[in-house]
Amino acid sequence: MPQRTNIPPFDRALYRQRNLVKRFFGKLKHVRAIATRYEKHAANYLALVKLAAVKIWMRFMSR
């Protein structure tokens, strides 16, 4: 029996969305330049993150 007095309800749809976001960030971390923060300027780093996100999204949509 759990020790918590108020157990939060389990929302299956919310859990699915959370899982998708976690898997996306896991894939994003596989891009070496993002994981090592190769770009030191914030604008360049953000552009690199956007490019990697588009690449992941395009691979997902081509299935």
Predicted model as a PDB file, atoms N, CA, C, CB and O in Angstrom, pLDDT in the B-factor column:
MODEL        1                                                                  
ATOM      1  N   MET A   1       0.844  -1.188   0.000  1.00 59.00           N  
ATOM      2  CA  MET A   1       0.000   0.000   0.000  1.00 59.00           C  
ATOM      3  C   MET A   1       0.883   1.244   0.000  1.00 59.00           C  
ATOM      4  CB  MET A   1      -0.957   0.002   1.223  1.00 59.00           C  
ATOM      5  O   MET A   1       1.827   1.336   0.785  1.00 59.00           O  
ATOM      6  N   PRO A   2       0.585   2.189  -0.865  1.00 65.00           N  
ATOM      7  CA  PRO A   2       1.418   3.395  -0.929  1.00 65.00           C  
ATOM      8  C   PRO A   2       1.329   4.235   0.350  1.00 65.00           C  
ATOM      9  CB  PRO A   2       1.009   4.243  -2.129  1.00 65.00           C  
ATOM     10  O   PRO A   2       0.320   4.230   1.055  1.00 65.00           O  
ATOM     11  N   GLN A   3       2.399   4.940   0.616  1.00 81.00           N  
ATOM     12  CA  GLN A   3       2.460   5.792   1.800  1.00 81.00           C  
ATOM     13  C   GLN A   3       1.880   7.176   1.558  1.00 81.00           C  
ATOM     14  CB  GLN A   3       3.883   5.920   2.265  1.00 81.00           C  
ATOM     15  O   GLN A   3       1.653   7.934   2.501  1.00 81.00           O  
ATOM     16  N   ARG A   4       1.639   7.506   0.288  1.00 80.00           N  
ATOM     17  CA  ARG A   4       1.116   8.838  -0.033  1.00 80.00           C  
ATOM     18  C   ARG A   4      -0.341   8.937   0.385  1.00 80.00           C  
ATOM     19  CB  ARG A   4       1.264   9.142  -1.541  1.00 80.00           C  
ATOM     20  O   ARG A   4      -1.108   7.983   0.252  1.00 80.00           O  
ATOM     21  N   THR A   5      -0.702  10.090   0.885  1.00 84.00           N  
ATOM     22  CA  THR A   5      -2.103  10.289   1.299  1.00 84.00           C  
ATOM     23  C   THR A   5      -2.992  10.635   0.120  1.00 84.00           C  
ATOM     24  CB  THR A   5      -2.197  11.393   2.351  1.00 84.00           C  
ATOM     25  O   THR A   5      -4.160  10.248   0.090  1.00 84.00           O  
ATOM     26  N   ASN A   6      -2.454  11.361  -0.856  1.00 86.00           N  
ATOM     27  CA  ASN A   6      -3.247  11.690  -2.038  1.00 86.00           C  
ATOM     28  C   ASN A   6      -2.511  11.193  -3.278  1.00 86.00           C  
ATOM     29  CB  ASN A   6      -3.514  13.226  -2.127  1.00 86.00           C  
ATOM     30  O   ASN A   6      -1.491  11.762  -3.667  1.00 86.00           O  
ATOM     31  N   ILE A   7      -3.016  10.150  -3.888  1.00 83.00           N  
ATOM     32  CA  ILE A   7      -2.409   9.566  -5.072  1.00 83.00           C  
ATOM     33  C   ILE A   7      -2.982  10.274  -6.291  1.00 83.00           C  
ATOM     34  CB  ILE A   7      -2.659   8.026  -5.141  1.00 83.00           C  
ATOM     35  O   ILE A   7      -4.199  10.295  -6.477  1.00 83.00           O  
ATOM     36  N   PRO A   8      -2.107  10.866  -7.141  1.00 83.00           N  
ATOM     37  CA  PRO A   8      -2.621  11.571  -8.312  1.00 83.00           C  
ATOM     38  C   PRO A   8      -3.246  10.579  -9.300  1.00 83.00           C  
ATOM     39  CB  PRO A   8      -1.491  12.377  -8.997  1.00 83.00           C  
ATOM     40  O   PRO A   8      -2.785   9.444  -9.419  1.00 83.00           O  
ATOM     41  N   PRO A   9      -4.285  11.006  -9.997  1.00 88.00           N  
ATOM     42  CA  PRO A   9      -4.926  10.106 -10.946  1.00 88.00           C  
ATOM     43  C   PRO A   9      -4.030   9.855 -12.157  1.00 88.00           C  
ATOM     44  CB  PRO A   9      -6.272  10.680 -11.394  1.00 88.00           C  
ATOM     45  O   PRO A   9      -3.239  10.715 -12.546  1.00 88.00           O  
ATOM     46  N   PHE A  10      -4.163   8.677 -12.743  1.00 89.00           N  
ATOM     47  CA  PHE A  10      -3.380   8.313 -13.919  1.00 89.00           C  
ATOM     48  C   PHE A  10      -4.156   8.710 -15.164  1.00 89.00           C  
ATOM     49  CB  PHE A  10      -3.051   6.792 -13.931  1.00 89.00           C  
ATOM     50  O   PHE A  10      -5.274   8.245 -15.386  1.00 89.00           O  
ATOM     51  N   ASP A  11      -3.550   9.581 -15.980  1.00 92.00           N  
ATOM     52  CA  ASP A  11      -4.176  10.028 -17.220  1.00 92.00           C  
ATOM     53  C   ASP A  11      -3.403   9.417 -18.379  1.00 92.00           C  
ATOM     54  CB  ASP A  11      -4.207  11.594 -17.320  1.00 92.00           C  
ATOM     55  O   ASP A  11      -2.266   9.811 -18.641  1.00 92.00           O  
ATOM     56  N   ARG A  12      -4.001   8.467 -19.068  1.00 93.00           N  
ATOM     57  CA  ARG A  12      -3.319   7.742 -20.133  1.00 93.00           C  
ATOM     58  C   ARG A  12      -2.900   8.662 -21.287  1.00 93.00           C  
ATOM     59  CB  ARG A  12      -4.217   6.635 -20.656  1.00 93.00           C  
ATOM     60  O   ARG A  12      -1.798   8.516 -21.816  1.00 93.00           O  
ATOM     61  N   ALA A  13      -3.752   9.592 -21.679  1.00 94.00           N  
ATOM     62  CA  ALA A  13      -3.436  10.502 -22.784  1.00 94.00           C  
ATOM     63  C   ALA A  13      -2.267  11.420 -22.420  1.00 94.00           C  
ATOM     64  CB  ALA A  13      -4.672  11.343 -23.159  1.00 94.00           C  
ATOM     65  O   ALA A  13      -1.373  11.649 -23.234  1.00 94.00           O  
ATOM     66  N   LEU A  14      -2.283  11.933 -21.213  1.00 94.00           N  
ATOM     67  CA  LEU A  14      -1.192  12.798 -20.758  1.00 94.00           C  
ATOM     68  C   LEU A  14       0.124  12.017 -20.687  1.00 94.00           C  
ATOM     69  CB  LEU A  14      -1.527  13.408 -19.380  1.00 94.00           C  
ATOM     70  O   LEU A  14       1.182  12.548 -21.021  1.00 94.00           O  
ATOM     71  N   TYR A  15       0.054  10.768 -20.255  1.00 93.00           N  
ATOM     72  CA  TYR A  15       1.251   9.936 -20.185  1.00 93.00           C  
ATOM     73  C   TYR A  15       1.818   9.685 -21.578  1.00 93.00           C  
ATOM     74  CB  TYR A  15       0.939   8.603 -19.493  1.00 93.00           C  
ATOM     75  O   TYR A  15       3.037   9.689 -21.751  1.00 93.00           O  
ATOM     76  N   ARG A  16       0.961   9.468 -22.576  1.00 94.00           N  
ATOM     77  CA  ARG A  16       1.426   9.270 -23.948  1.00 94.00           C  
ATOM     78  C   ARG A  16       2.147  10.504 -24.472  1.00 94.00           C  
ATOM     79  CB  ARG A  16       0.255   8.925 -24.862  1.00 94.00           C  
ATOM     80  O   ARG A  16       3.205  10.393 -25.090  1.00 94.00           O  
ATOM     81  N   GLN A  17       1.576  11.676 -24.226  1.00 94.00           N  
ATOM     82  CA  GLN A  17       2.205  12.910 -24.690  1.00 94.00           C  
ATOM     83  C   GLN A  17       3.544  13.128 -23.999  1.00 94.00           C  
ATOM     84  CB  GLN A  17       1.282  14.108 -24.444  1.00 94.00           C  
ATOM     85  O   GLN A  17       4.515  13.539 -24.634  1.00 94.00           O  
ATOM     86  N   ARG A  18       3.595  12.857 -22.717  1.00 95.00           N  
ATOM     87  CA  ARG A  18       4.835  13.010 -21.958  1.00 95.00           C  
ATOM     88  C   ARG A  18       5.898  12.061 -22.497  1.00 95.00           C  
ATOM     89  CB  ARG A  18       4.593  12.750 -20.454  1.00 95.00           C  
ATOM     90  O   ARG A  18       7.067  12.432 -22.608  1.00 95.00           O  
ATOM     91  N   ASN A  19       5.497  10.842 -22.831  1.00 95.00           N  
ATOM     92  CA  ASN A  19       6.419   9.862 -23.370  1.00 95.00           C  
ATOM     93  C   ASN A  19       6.977  10.324 -24.719  1.00 95.00           C  
ATOM     94  CB  ASN A  19       5.726   8.505 -23.513  1.00 95.00           C  
ATOM     95  O   ASN A  19       8.169  10.162 -24.981  1.00 95.00           O  
ATOM     96  N   LEU A  20       6.133  10.893 -25.571  1.00 92.00           N  
ATOM     97  CA  LEU A  20       6.601  11.400 -26.859  1.00 92.00           C  
ATOM     98  C   LEU A  20       7.640  12.501 -26.687  1.00 92.00           C  
ATOM     99  CB  LEU A  20       5.428  11.921 -27.676  1.00 92.00           C  
ATOM    100  O   LEU A  20       8.646  12.537 -27.395  1.00 92.00           O  
ATOM    101  N   VAL A  21       7.385  13.392 -25.742  1.00 93.00           N  
ATOM    102  CA  VAL A  21       8.328  14.498 -25.508  1.00 93.00           C  
ATOM    103  C   VAL A  21       9.652  13.963 -24.979  1.00 93.00           C  
ATOM    104  CB  VAL A  21       7.733  15.524 -24.513  1.00 93.00           C  
ATOM    105  O   VAL A  21      10.717  14.407 -25.408  1.00 93.00           O  
ATOM    106  N   LYS A  22       9.592  13.010 -24.050  1.00 95.00           N  
ATOM    107  CA  LYS A  22      10.827  12.443 -23.499  1.00 95.00           C  
ATOM    108  C   LYS A  22      11.628  11.717 -24.574  1.00 95.00           C  
ATOM    109  CB  LYS A  22      10.507  11.483 -22.347  1.00 95.00           C  
ATOM    110  O   LYS A  22      12.854  11.828 -24.606  1.00 95.00           O  
ATOM    111  N   ARG A  23      10.957  10.978 -25.451  1.00 94.00           N  
ATOM    112  CA  ARG A  23      11.662  10.281 -26.526  1.00 94.00           C  
ATOM    113  C   ARG A  23      12.255  11.270 -27.511  1.00 94.00           C  
ATOM    114  CB  ARG A  23      10.722   9.316 -27.250  1.00 94.00           C  
ATOM    115  O   ARG A  23      13.346  11.042 -28.034  1.00 94.00           O  
ATOM    116  N   PHE A  24      11.545  12.378 -27.777  1.00 93.00           N  
ATOM    117  CA  PHE A  24      12.079  13.401 -28.680  1.00 93.00           C  
ATOM    118  C   PHE A  24      13.374  13.990 -28.124  1.00 93.00           C  
ATOM    119  CB  PHE A  24      11.040  14.518 -28.905  1.00 93.00           C  
ATOM    120  O   PHE A  24      14.358  14.122 -28.852  1.00 93.00           O  
ATOM    121  N   PHE A  25      13.376  14.344 -26.842  1.00 93.00           N  
ATOM    122  CA  PHE A  25      14.591  14.916 -26.263  1.00 93.00           C  
ATOM    123  C   PHE A  25      15.714  13.882 -26.212  1.00 93.00           C  
ATOM    124  CB  PHE A  25      14.309  15.457 -24.855  1.00 93.00           C  
ATOM    125  O   PHE A  25      16.888  14.236 -26.319  1.00 93.00           O  
ATOM    126  N   GLY A  26      15.365  12.620 -26.052  1.00 94.00           N  
ATOM    127  CA  GLY A  26      16.383  11.569 -26.113  1.00 94.00           C  
ATOM    128  C   GLY A  26      17.035  11.510 -27.481  1.00 94.00           C  
ATOM    129  O   GLY A  26      18.253  11.370 -27.591  1.00 94.00           O  
ATOM    130  N   LYS A  27      16.212  11.617 -28.537  1.00 93.00           N  
ATOM    131  CA  LYS A  27      16.750  11.615 -29.898  1.00 93.00           C  
ATOM    132  C   LYS A  27      17.554  12.883 -30.163  1.00 93.00           C  
ATOM    133  CB  LYS A  27      15.616  11.484 -30.926  1.00 93.00           C  
ATOM    134  O   LYS A  27      18.569  12.845 -30.858  1.00 93.00           O  
ATOM    135  N   LEU A  28      17.104  13.993 -29.614  1.00 93.00           N  
ATOM    136  CA  LEU A  28      17.805  15.253 -29.809  1.00 93.00           C  
ATOM    137  C   LEU A  28      19.189  15.212 -29.162  1.00 93.00           C  
ATOM    138  CB  LEU A  28      16.985  16.414 -29.237  1.00 93.00           C  
ATOM    139  O   LEU A  28      20.129  15.820 -29.674  1.00 93.00           O  
ATOM    140  N   LYS A  29      19.318  14.508 -28.058  1.00 91.00           N  
ATOM    141  CA  LYS A  29      20.609  14.407 -27.373  1.00 91.00           C  
ATOM    142  C   LYS A  29      21.609  13.555 -28.137  1.00 91.00           C  
ATOM    143  CB  LYS A  29      20.416  13.835 -25.989  1.00 91.00           C  
ATOM    144  O   LYS A  29      22.805  13.600 -27.848  1.00 91.00           O  
ATOM    145  N   HIS A  30      21.138  12.776 -29.113  1.00 91.00           N  
ATOM    146  CA  HIS A  30      22.048  11.964 -29.915  1.00 91.00           C  
ATOM    147  C   HIS A  30      22.806  12.800 -30.941  1.00 91.00           C  
ATOM    148  CB  HIS A  30      21.281  10.861 -30.619  1.00 91.00           C  
ATOM    149  O   HIS A  30      23.806  12.342 -31.494  1.00 91.00           O  
ATOM    150  N   VAL A  31      22.345  14.010 -31.197  1.00 90.00           N  
ATOM    151  CA  VAL A  31      23.056  14.903 -32.105  1.00 90.00           C  
ATOM    152  C   VAL A  31      24.257  15.448 -31.334  1.00 90.00           C  
ATOM    153  CB  VAL A  31      22.121  16.071 -32.639  1.00 90.00           C  
ATOM    154  O   VAL A  31      24.098  16.162 -30.345  1.00 90.00           O  
ATOM    155  N   ARG A  32      25.426  15.112 -31.784  1.00 90.00           N  
ATOM    156  CA  ARG A  32      26.642  15.403 -31.028  1.00 90.00           C  
ATOM    157  C   ARG A  32      26.841  16.893 -30.757  1.00 90.00           C  
ATOM    158  CB  ARG A  32      27.836  14.868 -31.768  1.00 90.00           C  
ATOM    159  O   ARG A  32      27.229  17.276 -29.653  1.00 90.00           O  
ATOM    160  N   ALA A  33      26.579  17.723 -31.744  1.00 86.00           N  
ATOM    161  CA  ALA A  33      26.803  19.161 -31.579  1.00 86.00           C  
ATOM    162  C   ALA A  33      25.878  19.755 -30.530  1.00 86.00           C  
ATOM    163  CB  ALA A  33      26.609  19.882 -32.906  1.00 86.00           C  
ATOM    164  O   ALA A  33      26.222  20.745 -29.884  1.00 86.00           O  
ATOM    165  N   ILE A  34      24.712  19.162 -30.360  1.00 87.00           N  
ATOM    166  CA  ILE A  34      23.783  19.672 -29.344  1.00 87.00           C  
ATOM    167  C   ILE A  34      24.178  19.142 -27.974  1.00 87.00           C  
ATOM    168  CB  ILE A  34      22.321  19.272 -29.677  1.00 87.00           C  
ATOM    169  O   ILE A  34      24.167  19.885 -26.993  1.00 87.00           O  
ATOM    170  N   ALA A  35      24.526  17.864 -27.901  1.00 87.00           N  
ATOM    171  CA  ALA A  35      24.874  17.257 -26.614  1.00 87.00           C  
ATOM    172  C   ALA A  35      26.123  17.884 -26.013  1.00 87.00           C  
ATOM    173  CB  ALA A  35      25.079  15.759 -26.777  1.00 87.00           C  
ATOM    174  O   ALA A  35      26.230  17.998 -24.792  1.00 87.00           O  
ATOM    175  N   THR A  36      27.077  18.295 -26.860  1.00 88.00           N  
ATOM    176  CA  THR A  36      28.325  18.861 -26.350  1.00 88.00           C  
ATOM    177  C   THR A  36      28.313  20.383 -26.338  1.00 88.00           C  
ATOM    178  CB  THR A  36      29.488  18.372 -27.179  1.00 88.00           C  
ATOM    179  O   THR A  36      29.290  21.014 -25.933  1.00 88.00           O  
ATOM    180  N   ARG A  37      27.216  20.967 -26.778  1.00 85.00           N  
ATOM    181  CA  ARG A  37      27.078  22.430 -26.868  1.00 85.00           C  
ATOM    182  C   ARG A  37      28.246  23.013 -27.657  1.00 85.00           C  
ATOM    183  CB  ARG A  37      27.010  23.070 -25.450  1.00 85.00           C  
ATOM    184  O   ARG A  37      28.984  23.875 -27.181  1.00 85.00           O  
ATOM    185  N   TYR A  38      28.383  22.506 -28.890  1.00 83.00           N  
ATOM    186  CA  TYR A  38      29.488  22.923 -29.762  1.00 83.00           C  
ATOM    187  C   TYR A  38      29.431  24.416 -30.055  1.00 83.00           C  
ATOM    188  CB  TYR A  38      29.458  22.136 -31.075  1.00 83.00           C  
ATOM    189  O   TYR A  38      30.459  25.093 -30.031  1.00 83.00           O  
ATOM    190  N   GLU A  39      28.236  24.935 -30.332  1.00 84.00           N  
ATOM    191  CA  GLU A  39      28.078  26.368 -30.603  1.00 84.00           C  
ATOM    192  C   GLU A  39      27.985  27.128 -29.284  1.00 84.00           C  
ATOM    193  CB  GLU A  39      26.816  26.635 -31.477  1.00 84.00           C  
ATOM    194  O   GLU A  39      27.190  26.768 -28.416  1.00 84.00           O  
ATOM    195  N   LYS A  40      28.765  28.144 -29.132  1.00 88.00           N  
ATOM    196  CA  LYS A  40      28.778  28.902 -27.871  1.00 88.00           C  
ATOM    197  C   LYS A  40      27.799  30.071 -27.874  1.00 88.00           C  
ATOM    198  CB  LYS A  40      30.175  29.420 -27.594  1.00 88.00           C  
ATOM    199  O   LYS A  40      27.381  30.527 -26.810  1.00 88.00           O  
ATOM    200  N   HIS A  41      27.431  30.558 -29.049  1.00 94.00           N  
ATOM    201  CA  HIS A  41      26.478  31.666 -29.124  1.00 94.00           C  
ATOM    202  C   HIS A  41      25.060  31.123 -29.090  1.00 94.00           C  
ATOM    203  CB  HIS A  41      26.706  32.509 -30.401  1.00 94.00           C  
ATOM    204  O   HIS A  41      24.747  30.147 -29.770  1.00 94.00           O  
ATOM    205  N   ALA A  42      24.216  31.748 -28.309  1.00 93.00           N  
ATOM    206  CA  ALA A  42      22.862  31.247 -28.096  1.00 93.00           C  
ATOM    207  C   ALA A  42      22.051  31.174 -29.389  1.00 93.00           C  
ATOM    208  CB  ALA A  42      22.146  32.124 -27.097  1.00 93.00           C  
ATOM    209  O   ALA A  42      21.301  30.220 -29.594  1.00 93.00           O  
ATOM    210  N   ALA A  43      22.194  32.163 -30.251  1.00 94.00           N  
ATOM    211  CA  ALA A  43      21.419  32.175 -31.497  1.00 94.00           C  
ATOM    212  C   ALA A  43      21.843  31.025 -32.413  1.00 94.00           C  
ATOM    213  CB  ALA A  43      21.590  33.526 -32.226  1.00 94.00           C  
ATOM    214  O   ALA A  43      20.998  30.383 -33.037  1.00 94.00           O  
ATOM    215  N   ASN A  44      23.132  30.770 -32.492  1.00 93.00           N  
ATOM    216  CA  ASN A  44      23.618  29.667 -33.314  1.00 93.00           C  
ATOM    217  C   ASN A  44      23.196  28.319 -32.733  1.00 93.00           C  
ATOM    218  CB  ASN A  44      25.140  29.732 -33.441  1.00 93.00           C  
ATOM    219  O   ASN A  44      22.839  27.405 -33.477  1.00 93.00           O  
ATOM    220  N   TYR A  45      23.238  28.196 -31.418  1.00 92.00           N  
ATOM    221  CA  TYR A  45      22.837  26.955 -30.760  1.00 92.00           C  
ATOM    222  C   TYR A  45      21.344  26.693 -30.982  1.00 92.00           C  
ATOM    223  CB  TYR A  45      23.155  27.015 -29.249  1.00 92.00           C  
ATOM    224  O   TYR A  45      20.946  25.561 -31.255  1.00 92.00           O  
ATOM    225  N   LEU A  46      20.529  27.730 -30.865  1.00 93.00           N  
ATOM    226  CA  LEU A  46      19.088  27.581 -31.092  1.00 93.00           C  
ATOM    227  C   LEU A  46      18.816  27.168 -32.537  1.00 93.00           C  
ATOM    228  CB  LEU A  46      18.347  28.897 -30.763  1.00 93.00           C  
ATOM    229  O   LEU A  46      17.951  26.328 -32.788  1.00 93.00           O  
ATOM    230  N   ALA A  47      19.532  27.739 -33.472  1.00 94.00           N  
ATOM    231  CA  ALA A  47      19.367  27.360 -34.875  1.00 94.00           C  
ATOM    232  C   ALA A  47      19.737  25.896 -35.081  1.00 94.00           C  
ATOM    233  CB  ALA A  47      20.226  28.259 -35.784  1.00 94.00           C  
ATOM    234  O   ALA A  47      19.071  25.194 -35.842  1.00 94.00           O  
ATOM    235  N   LEU A  48      20.777  25.429 -34.420  1.00 93.00           N  
ATOM    236  CA  LEU A  48      21.188  24.035 -34.518  1.00 93.00           C  
ATOM    237  C   LEU A  48      20.137  23.104 -33.922  1.00 93.00           C  
ATOM    238  CB  LEU A  48      22.527  23.829 -33.820  1.00 93.00           C  
ATOM    239  O   LEU A  48      19.858  22.041 -34.476  1.00 93.00           O  
ATOM    240  N   VAL A  49      19.562  23.499 -32.805  1.00 93.00           N  
ATOM    241  CA  VAL A  49      18.494  22.705 -32.186  1.00 93.00           C  
ATOM    242  C   VAL A  49      17.286  22.638 -33.113  1.00 93.00           C  
ATOM    243  CB  VAL A  49      18.087  23.303 -30.816  1.00 93.00           C  
ATOM    244  O   VAL A  49      16.672  21.580 -33.255  1.00 93.00           O  
ATOM    245  N   LYS A  50      16.942  23.747 -33.738  1.00 95.00           N  
ATOM    246  CA  LYS A  50      15.803  23.766 -34.657  1.00 95.00           C  
ATOM    247  C   LYS A  50      16.057  22.871 -35.867  1.00 95.00           C  
ATOM    248  CB  LYS A  50      15.512  25.201 -35.116  1.00 95.00           C  
ATOM    249  O   LYS A  50      15.165  22.141 -36.299  1.00 95.00           O  
ATOM    250  N   LEU A  51      17.261  22.924 -36.410  1.00 95.00           N  
ATOM    251  CA  LEU A  51      17.591  22.070 -37.547  1.00 95.00           C  
ATOM    252  C   LEU A  51      17.508  20.589 -37.172  1.00 95.00           C  
ATOM    253  CB  LEU A  51      18.992  22.402 -38.069  1.00 95.00           C  
ATOM    254  O   LEU A  51      16.980  19.779 -37.935  1.00 95.00           O  
ATOM    255  N   ALA A  52      18.022  20.245 -36.014  1.00 94.00           N  
ATOM    256  CA  ALA A  52      17.965  18.852 -35.574  1.00 94.00           C  
ATOM    257  C   ALA A  52      16.525  18.422 -35.323  1.00 94.00           C  
ATOM    258  CB  ALA A  52      18.805  18.654 -34.304  1.00 94.00           C  
ATOM    259  O   ALA A  52      16.156  17.286 -35.624  1.00 94.00           O  
ATOM    260  N   ALA A  53      15.709  19.318 -34.775  1.00 94.00           N  
ATOM    261  CA  ALA A  53      14.302  18.999 -34.526  1.00 94.00           C  
ATOM    262  C   ALA A  53      13.556  18.762 -35.841  1.00 94.00           C  
ATOM    263  CB  ALA A  53      13.628  20.133 -33.729  1.00 94.00           C  
ATOM    264  O   ALA A  53      12.730  17.854 -35.934  1.00 94.00           O  
ATOM    265  N   VAL A  54      13.847  19.571 -36.844  1.00 96.00           N  
ATOM    266  CA  VAL A  54      13.209  19.391 -38.152  1.00 96.00           C  
ATOM    267  C   VAL A  54      13.648  18.066 -38.767  1.00 96.00           C  
ATOM    268  CB  VAL A  54      13.555  20.567 -39.100  1.00 96.00           C  
ATOM    269  O   VAL A  54      12.838  17.365 -39.374  1.00 96.00           O  
ATOM    270  N   LYS A  55      14.910  17.724 -38.614  1.00 94.00           N  
ATOM    271  CA  LYS A  55      15.408  16.458 -39.151  1.00 94.00           C  
ATOM    272  C   LYS A  55      14.701  15.276 -38.485  1.00 94.00           C  
ATOM    273  CB  LYS A  55      16.934  16.351 -38.950  1.00 94.00           C  
ATOM    274  O   LYS A  55      14.307  14.329 -39.166  1.00 94.00           O  
ATOM    275  N   ILE A  56      14.539  15.325 -37.178  1.00 93.00           N  
ATOM    276  CA  ILE A  56      13.837  14.261 -36.456  1.00 93.00           C  
ATOM    277  C   ILE A  56      12.379  14.214 -36.877  1.00 93.00           C  
ATOM    278  CB  ILE A  56      13.946  14.468 -34.933  1.00 93.00           C  
ATOM    279  O   ILE A  56      11.827  13.134 -37.085  1.00 93.00           O  
ATOM    280  N   TRP A  57      11.756  15.367 -37.003  1.00 92.00           N  
ATOM    281  CA  TRP A  57      10.343  15.429 -37.391  1.00 92.00           C  
ATOM    282  C   TRP A  57      10.138  14.876 -38.795  1.00 92.00           C  
ATOM    283  CB  TRP A  57       9.828  16.873 -37.316  1.00 92.00           C  
ATOM    284  O   TRP A  57       9.179  14.143 -39.037  1.00 92.00           O  
ATOM    285  N   MET A  58      11.035  15.221 -39.727  1.00 94.00           N  
ATOM    286  CA  MET A  58      10.910  14.728 -41.096  1.00 94.00           C  
ATOM    287  C   MET A  58      11.076  13.212 -41.150  1.00 94.00           C  
ATOM    288  CB  MET A  58      11.942  15.403 -42.002  1.00 94.00           C  
ATOM    289  O   MET A  58      10.382  12.540 -41.914  1.00 94.00           O  
ATOM    290  N   ARG A  59      11.977  12.677 -40.358  1.00 91.00           N  
ATOM    291  CA  ARG A  59      12.161  11.232 -40.314  1.00 91.00           C  
ATOM    292  C   ARG A  59      10.910  10.562 -39.746  1.00 91.00           C  
ATOM    293  CB  ARG A  59      13.404  10.866 -39.469  1.00 91.00           C  
ATOM    294  O   ARG A  59      10.508   9.495 -40.210  1.00 91.00           O  
ATOM    295  N   PHE A  60      10.305  11.181 -38.758  1.00 86.00           N  
ATOM    296  CA  PHE A  60       9.077  10.641 -38.155  1.00 86.00           C  
ATOM    297  C   PHE A  60       7.913  10.685 -39.147  1.00 86.00           C  
ATOM    298  CB  PHE A  60       8.713  11.429 -36.879  1.00 86.00           C  
ATOM    299  O   PHE A  60       7.120   9.745 -39.206  1.00 86.00           O  
ATOM    300  N   MET A  61       7.801  11.762 -39.922  1.00 90.00           N  
ATOM    301  CA  MET A  61       6.681  11.922 -40.846  1.00 90.00           C  
ATOM    302  C   MET A  61       6.832  11.064 -42.105  1.00 90.00           C  
ATOM    303  CB  MET A  61       6.542  13.380 -41.236  1.00 90.00           C  
ATOM    304  O   MET A  61       5.845  10.843 -42.806  1.00 90.00           O  
ATOM    305  N   SER A  62       8.018  10.584 -42.407  1.00 88.00           N  
ATOM    306  CA  SER A  62       8.217   9.812 -43.635  1.00 88.00           C  
ATOM    307  C   SER A  62       7.852   8.339 -43.464  1.00 88.00           C  
ATOM    308  CB  SER A  62       9.660   9.928 -44.090  1.00 88.00           C  
ATOM    309  O   SER A  62       7.947   7.568 -44.419  1.00 88.00           O  
ATOM    310  N   ARG A  63       7.442   7.942 -42.282  1.00 78.00           N  
ATOM    311  CA  ARG A  63       7.074   6.531 -42.051  1.00 78.00           C  
ATOM    312  C   ARG A  63       5.819   6.179 -42.750  1.00 78.00           C  
ATOM    313  CB  ARG A  63       6.921   6.239 -40.587  1.00 78.00           C  
ATOM    314  O   ARG A  63       5.364   5.039 -42.666  1.00 78.00           O  
TER     315      ARG A  63                                                      
ENDMDL                                                                          
END                                                                             
